[in-house]
Amino acid sequence: MIRVNLDVMLIKRNIGVTELAKKIGITQANLSILKNGNAKAVRFSTLEKICQTLNCQPGDILEFVTDK
């Protein structure tokens, strides 16, 4: 399973969902879906914008976790 750690990065960078959504050009609703781990897919262009804005790597946001 892929875990989304976007909420952790938002806290580390002291930025809110609304501000990040505006900076990367997607709706707050779509960003919230991603942040909550409910997205079925994420575009590389969106991931790239998130990483540029938060000054992080994709691995800081997405994590593979094995089911126990």
C-alpha positions in Angstrom: 0.0 0.0 0.0 1.2 3.5 -0.7 0.9 5.9 2.3 0.7 9.7 1.6 2.6 11.8 4.0 1.7 15.1 2.6 0.2 16.3 5.9 3.6 15.7 7.6 5.4 17.8 4.9 2.8 20.6 5.2 3.5 20.8 9.0 7.3 20.7 8.5 7.0 23.5 5.9 4.4 25.5 7.9 2.0 25.8 4.9 -1.7 25.0 4.8 -3.7 23.0 2.2 -5.3 26.2 0.8 -2.0 28.0 0.3 -0.4 24.9 -1.3 -3.4 24.4 -3.6 -3.1 28.0 -4.8 0.6 27.8 -5.4 0.5 24.6 -7.4 -2.7 25.4 -9.3 -5.2 22.6 -8.2 -8.3 22.8 -6.2 -8.2 22.6 -2.4 -10.7 19.6 -2.7 -8.4 17.6 -5.0 -5.4 18.4 -2.8 -7.3 17.2 0.3 -8.2 14.0 -1.5 -4.5 13.4 -2.1 -3.5 14.4 1.4 -6.1 12.1 3.0 -4.8 9.1 1.0 -8.1 8.8 -1.0 -6.6 9.5 -4.4 -6.4 6.7 -6.9 -3.6 8.4 -8.9 -1.4 11.4 -8.9 0.0 13.1 -12.0 3.7 13.5 -12.1 3.3 17.1 -13.0 1.3 17.6 -9.7 3.8 15.7 -7.7 6.6 17.8 -9.3 4.9 21.1 -8.4 4.3 19.9 -4.8 8.0 18.9 -4.5 9.1 22.2 -5.9 6.9 24.2 -3.6 7.7 22.2 -0.5 11.4 21.8 -1.4 11.2 18.0 -0.9 11.6 14.7 -2.7 8.7 12.5 -3.9 9.8 9.9 -1.2 9.1 12.5 1.4 5.4 12.5 0.4 4.8 8.9 -0.8 5.8 5.9 1.1 5.4 2.1 0.4 4.2 0.2 3.4 3.6 -3.6 3.4 0.3 -4.9 4.7 0.6 -7.0 7.8 
